[in-house]
Amino acid sequence: MLLIDFFLGTRTVKIPPESRKNIFSKMMEHNIRVKRLEQTGCGEVQAVLYEKDYKALCEALDGTCCPVPITISRYGVVLLLRWIRKRPGIAIGMLLAAAWLIFSSLLVWRVDIVCLENPDTARESDFVDLSSVRGRLTEQGIVPGMLLPGFDTRHAEAAFLVGQDEVSWIAINRQGTVLSCEVRSSRRAERVMPGEPYLGEDGTIVGANLIANADGIIVRTEVRNGVTLVLPEQMVTKGEILASGVFDARDGDVHLSRCSGKVFASTLRSFTETVPLIKEECIYSGETETRSHLRILGLKVTLPTAGKAAENVTFLQTFRNLFGNTGFSLDDYDIIEDEKFLHLPGGIPLPVSVITEVRMGKTAATRNISADEATMIACEKLDACEDTLTDATVLSREERSECTGDVLTVTRDVFCIDNIAEVSDFQIDHTGSETVRR
């Protein structure tokens, strides 16, 4: 039907064959419009009239012997208003929903914080503690439930940066009712070019040597910004200086630098792992519990859990379902959470989410493992230790195991050509009279 039909209102009536002649005569006499006519069986006719035309027909038939046509169905806003008038709670609910929708668009529903550092290239010191950022935003009143009218993002950004040195840049972007905060850490700029010494915080000059982190026989050296102190086929011990950042220049002065590079040596790396033959592990008991929560405006509300019929649930059980334990008997369990945001038609996400929490009960148990299984576990750990060797070429491996009591010890000797150079800073005070190596 057309939209005009809904606002004007229509009525479908049934005209019996014995009244058809009189009713059609009155329609023509009073110029009553008929929207649609349809003939049914047994000579009956169904007519669709607008409400005002139906009332005009009733007035025309009043006082005559012809009965009023029987109404089959009605459609329109008048019928809807009459239905709402009989149920005022629906109208009140619609008004409250509209008021809440308008009011909620004026509030912040979610505050997202994102660190813009690339995890593949950034250093650990480049990342920002997001919990401290959220705490500082909370001190400024930027929390879910904050009123958006009058909120100045530029003023909030400037106020956030004052009096702190952890974040160097922040941008607060508004996306509907969600505030997205992008931050960058206060990355300390490199004070020197690679290889050049720098002045420390205590006034000392900081350079660097290359020292050996293991015993070995030198194979080749790739040293930059320093003086190489070892030769190929020379045996060195752990802690020995391989390259020095202090050297004499042609002009007779002593120059300082920060050594860098690699020194490869034939080494023996030994790794040891112990595995207990009695293993403690957690076994899932099969007892599970599912809880649902509604997160809105930063608040997490627990929804009632499905269970017994409503007439069999007491008030105390309902209170426990809402705010307390619902009968899960085990104290130890794993929690799996699945959060899904609600969406409007068209895929527009709302800052309202439903969290489904599944608790899986588990109990502690012990079991004996065989020597073969323990050896397999130890070898996996030894493989992980061997992977820590950088720039290493493995020549051979030897393994030996020893079982003492309830513990299996596996030792792996790795013969390889490895980079044994390790940077070691040293400090010299401004007078040059003291050297401290660290």
C-alpha positions in Angstrom: 0.0 0.0 0.0 1.0 3.6 -0.5 2.1 5.8 2.4 -0.9 8.0 1.9 -3.2 5.0 2.5 -1.6 4.5 5.9 -2.2 8.1 7.0 -5.7 8.3 5.6 -6.7 4.9 6.8 -8.5 2.2 4.7 -11.3 -0.3 5.5 -12.2 -3.4 3.6 -15.9 -4.2 3.7 -18.1 -7.0 2.5 -21.3 -6.1 0.6 -23.8 -8.9 0.4 -25.7 -9.5 -3.0 -29.1 -8.4 -1.6 -27.7 -5.0 -0.4 -25.4 -4.3 -3.4 -27.9 -2.3 -5.4 -28.9 0.0 -2.6 -25.4 0.6 -1.4 -24.0 1.4 -4.8 -26.9 3.8 -5.4 -26.1 5.7 -2.2 -22.4 5.8 -3.2 -23.2 7.4 -6.5 -25.7 9.8 -4.9 -23.3 11.1 -2.3 -20.2 10.9 -4.5 -18.4 8.3 -2.3 -15.2 7.0 -3.8 -14.3 3.3 -3.8 -10.5 2.6 -3.9 -10.9 -1.0 -5.1 -13.6 -3.5 -5.8 -13.3 -7.3 -5.9 -16.0 -9.7 -6.6 -16.1 -13.0 -4.6 -18.2 -16.1 -4.8 -22.0 -16.2 -4.3 -22.4 -12.6 -5.7 -20.6 -10.9 -2.8 -18.4 -7.9 -3.4 -15.4 -6.7 -1.3 -14.8 -3.0 -1.4 -11.8 -1.0 -0.1 -12.8 2.5 1.1 -11.0 5.3 2.9 -12.1 5.9 6.4 -13.8 9.2 5.6 -15.7 7.6 2.7 -16.8 4.8 4.9 -18.2 7.2 7.4 -20.0 9.1 4.7 -21.5 5.8 3.5 -22.7 5.0 7.0 -24.3 8.4 7.3 -26.0 7.9 3.9 -27.4 4.5 5.0 -28.6 5.8 8.3 -32.3 5.7 8.5 -32.7 3.3 5.6 -33.5 -0.4 5.7 -30.2 -1.3 4.1 -27.7 -2.6 6.6 -24.1 -1.2 6.9 -21.5 -3.3 5.1 -19.6 -5.7 7.3 -16.0 -4.7 8.0 -13.4 -7.4 7.2 -10.1 -5.6 8.0 -8.8 -2.1 8.7 -5.4 -0.5 8.0 -3.9 2.9 8.9 -2.6 5.3 11.5 -5.9 5.6 13.2 -6.0 2.0 14.0 -2.4 2.2 15.3 -3.2 5.1 17.5 -6.3 3.4 18.9 -4.2 0.3 19.6 -1.5 2.4 21.4 -4.2 4.3 23.4 -5.3 0.9 24.8 -1.7 0.1 25.7 -0.1 3.3 27.1 3.0 1.4 28.2 4.1 0.9 24.5 3.8 4.6 23.8 5.7 5.5 27.0 8.4 2.9 26.1 8.8 4.3 22.6 9.2 7.9 24.0 11.7 6.7 26.5 13.6 4.8 23.9 13.7 7.9 21.6 14.8 10.1 24.5 17.5 7.6 25.5 18.7 7.4 21.9 19.0 11.1 21.7 20.7 11.4 25.1 23.1 8.5 24.4 24.4 10.2 21.3 25.7 13.0 23.6 27.8 10.6 25.7 31.1 8.9 25.3 30.4 5.2 25.1 34.0 3.9 24.7 37.5 5.2 24.9 40.1 3.3 22.8 43.8 3.8 23.2 46.3 2.8 20.5 50.1 3.0 20.5 51.3 3.9 17.0 54.7 2.2 17.3 55.4 -0.6 14.8 55.9 -3.8 16.9 58.2 -5.2 14.2 60.7 -2.4 14.3 60.2 -0.6 17.6 62.3 -1.1 20.7 60.8 -2.2 23.9 61.3 1.3 25.4 59.3 2.8 22.5 56.0 1.3 23.7 53.7 3.2 26.1 52.1 1.8 29.2 48.5 2.0 28.1 47.2 1.5 31.6 49.0 4.7 32.8 47.6 6.6 29.8 44.1 5.5 30.6 44.6 6.5 34.2 45.8 10.0 33.2 42.8 10.3 30.8 40.5 9.3 33.7 42.1 12.1 35.9 41.0 14.6 33.1 37.5 13.2 33.1 37.8 11.5 29.7 35.9 8.3 30.6 32.8 6.4 29.3 29.8 8.5 30.2 31.4 11.9 29.6 29.2 14.5 27.9 30.5 15.3 24.4 28.9 18.8 23.9 31.6 21.3 24.8 34.4 18.8 24.8 37.5 20.4 23.2 39.9 17.7 21.9 42.8 20.1 21.3 42.6 21.5 24.8 42.4 17.9 26.2 45.5 16.9 24.1 47.5 19.9 25.4 46.5 19.3 29.0 47.5 15.6 28.8 51.0 16.4 27.6 51.7 18.9 30.4 53.6 17.5 33.4 54.5 14.0 32.0 57.4 12.7 30.0 56.2 9.2 28.9 54.1 10.3 25.9 55.4 12.8 23.4 52.4 13.0 21.1 48.7 12.3 21.4 45.7 12.7 19.1 42.1 12.3 20.3 39.7 11.6 17.5 35.9 11.4 17.9 34.1 8.8 15.9 30.5 9.1 16.8 30.3 8.2 20.5 33.7 6.6 20.6 36.9 8.4 21.4 40.1 7.0 19.8 43.3 8.1 21.5 46.5 7.6 19.5 49.8 8.0 21.4 53.5 7.9 20.8 56.2 7.4 23.4 58.8 10.0 24.3 61.5 8.2 22.4 64.9 9.5 23.5 66.8 10.7 20.4 70.1 9.1 19.6 72.7 11.3 21.1 75.6 10.2 18.9 76.3 8.8 15.6 77.2 5.1 15.5 80.8 4.6 16.7 81.1 8.0 18.4 81.3 8.2 22.3 78.8 10.4 24.2 78.7 12.2 27.4 76.9 10.3 30.2 74.5 11.8 32.7 77.2 11.9 35.4 79.6 13.8 33.2 81.7 10.9 32.0 82.6 9.9 28.5 81.0 6.6 27.4 82.7 4.4 24.8 82.5 0.7 24.1 84.8 -2.3 23.7 84.1 -5.7 22.3 84.6 -8.6 24.7 84.3 -12.3 24.4 81.2 -13.9 25.9 82.7 -17.4 25.6 86.0 -19.3 25.2 87.0 -20.1 21.6 89.5 -20.0 18.8 89.3 -17.0 16.5 88.2 -17.7 12.9 87.6 -14.2 11.5 86.9 -10.6 12.6 84.5 -8.0 11.3 85.3 -5.0 13.6 84.3 -1.4 12.9 85.1 1.8 14.8 87.8 0.3 16.9 91.2 -1.5 17.1 91.2 -5.3 16.7 93.3 -7.0 19.4 93.0 -10.6 18.2 94.1 -12.6 15.2 92.7 -15.7 13.5 93.6 -19.1 15.1 94.2 -17.2 18.4 92.7 -18.7 21.5 90.7 -16.3 23.7 88.9 -16.8 27.0 85.5 -15.4 28.2 85.8 -11.7 29.2 88.9 -11.0 27.1 88.9 -7.8 25.1 88.6 -8.5 21.4 88.5 -5.0 20.1 89.2 -1.7 21.9 87.5 1.6 21.7 90.6 3.5 22.9 93.4 4.0 20.4 96.3 6.3 19.7 95.9 8.6 16.6 98.8 9.7 14.4 98.7 13.2 16.0 99.6 11.6 19.3 96.3 12.1 21.0 94.2 9.3 22.5 90.8 8.9 20.7 87.7 7.1 22.0 85.0 5.3 20.1 82.3 2.8 20.4 83.3 -0.5 18.9 80.9 -2.4 16.8 81.1 -5.5 14.6 81.4 -9.3 14.9 84.1 -11.7 15.9 83.6 -15.3 14.9 85.3 -18.1 16.8 85.2 -21.9 17.0 83.4 -22.5 20.3 81.8 -25.2 22.4 78.4 -24.2 23.7 76.9 -26.5 26.4 73.2 -26.4 27.3 71.6 -28.4 30.2 68.0 -29.1 30.9 66.4 -31.1 33.7 63.0 -32.7 33.5 61.2 -34.2 36.5 59.8 -37.7 35.9 56.8 -36.9 38.0 54.7 -34.3 36.1 52.0 -32.1 37.6 49.3 -31.2 35.2 45.8 -29.9 35.1 43.0 -32.1 33.9 39.7 -30.6 32.8 36.9 -32.0 34.9 34.2 -31.5 32.2 32.2 -29.1 34.4 31.5 -25.9 32.5 29.5 -22.8 33.2 28.5 -20.1 30.8 27.8 -16.5 31.9 26.7 -13.6 29.8 27.6 -10.0 30.5 26.5 -6.7 28.9 29.1 -4.0 28.6 27.7 -0.5 28.2 29.2 2.9 29.1 32.2 1.1 30.6 30.0 -0.9 33.0 29.8 -4.6 33.0 26.4 -6.0 34.0 25.9 -9.7 34.5 22.9 -11.1 32.8 20.7 -13.8 34.3 21.8 -17.4 33.4 19.5 -19.8 31.8 18.4 -22.7 34.0 15.3 -23.7 35.9 11.8 -22.5 35.0 10.9 -19.0 36.3 8.3 -20.3 38.7 10.9 -22.6 40.4 13.5 -20.0 40.9 13.6 -18.2 44.2 14.5 -14.5 44.7 17.8 -15.6 46.4 18.7 -17.8 43.4 17.9 -14.9 41.0 20.1 -12.5 43.0 23.0 -15.0 42.9 22.5 -15.4 39.1 22.8 -11.7 38.7 25.6 -10.7 41.1 27.2 -13.9 42.5 28.2 -17.4 42.0 25.7 -19.5 40.0 26.7 -22.9 41.5 30.1 -23.6 40.0 31.7 -26.0 42.4 35.4 -25.8 41.5 37.8 -23.1 42.6 40.3 -23.6 39.8 39.1 -23.0 36.2 40.0 -21.5 32.9 38.0 -18.6 31.5 37.3 -18.2 27.8 35.7 -14.9 26.8 34.1 -14.0 23.5 33.0 -10.3 23.1 30.7 -9.3 20.3 29.5 -5.8 19.6 25.9 -5.1 18.6 25.3 -3.6 15.2 22.6 -1.4 13.7 21.0 -2.4 10.3 23.7 -1.8 7.7 26.6 -3.1 9.8 27.1 0.1 11.9 28.7 -1.1 15.2 27.3 0.1 18.5 29.5 0.7 21.6 27.5 -2.0 23.4 28.9 -5.5 23.6 27.7 -8.8 24.8 30.4 -10.9 26.6 30.0 -14.6 26.7 32.2 -16.1 29.5 32.8 -19.9 29.6 34.4 -21.3 32.7 36.0 -24.7 32.4 36.7 -26.5 35.6 40.0 -28.2 36.1 41.8 -30.2 38.8 45.5 -30.8 39.6 46.9 -34.3 39.1 50.3 -35.9 38.9 51.5 -38.7 36.6 54.7 -40.5 36.0 56.4 -40.0 32.6 58.8 -42.3 30.9 62.4 -41.6 30.2 61.8 -41.4 26.5 59.0 -38.7 27.0 61.3 -36.8 29.4 64.1 -36.9 26.9 61.8 -35.6 24.2 60.7 -32.7 26.4 64.3 -31.9 27.3 65.3 -31.9 23.6 62.6 -29.4 22.7 63.9 -27.1 25.4 67.5 -27.6 24.2 66.4 -26.8 20.6 64.9 -23.5 21.9 68.2 -22.7 23.7 70.2 -23.5 20.6 68.0 -21.1 18.6 69.3 -18.2 20.7 72.7 -18.6 19.1 73.0 -15.8 16.5 75.1 -16.0 13.4 76.2 -19.5 14.3 77.2 -22.4 12.1 76.8 -25.7 13.9 79.5 -28.2 13.2 78.4 -31.1 15.4 76.3 -32.0 18.5 76.8 -34.4 21.3 74.1 -35.3 23.9 74.3 -37.2 27.2 71.6 -37.9 29.7 71.7 -38.9 33.4 68.8 -40.0 35.6 69.1 -39.1 39.3 66.1 -40.0 41.4 63.0 -38.5 39.9 64.9 -36.1 37.6 66.3 -36.6 34.1 69.2 -34.3 33.1 70.1 -33.9 29.5 73.2 -32.0 28.4 73.9 -31.0 24.8 77.4 -29.9 23.6 77.2 -27.8 20.4 80.5 -27.3 18.4 80.0 -24.3 16.2 81.4 -21.2 14.7 79.7 -18.4 16.5 79.8 -14.7 17.0 81.3 -14.2 20.5 81.6 -10.4 20.4 79.6 -8.6 23.1 79.5 -4.8 23.4 80.8 -3.6 26.8 80.5 0.1 27.7 83.3 1.9 29.6 83.3 5.3 31.2 86.1 7.9 31.5 85.7 11.0 33.5 86.3 14.4 32.0 89.9 14.5 33.3 90.7 11.1 31.7 92.2 9.8 35.0 89.7 7.0 35.7 88.3 4.2 33.6 85.3 2.1 34.6 84.2 -0.8 32.5 80.7 -2.1 32.7 
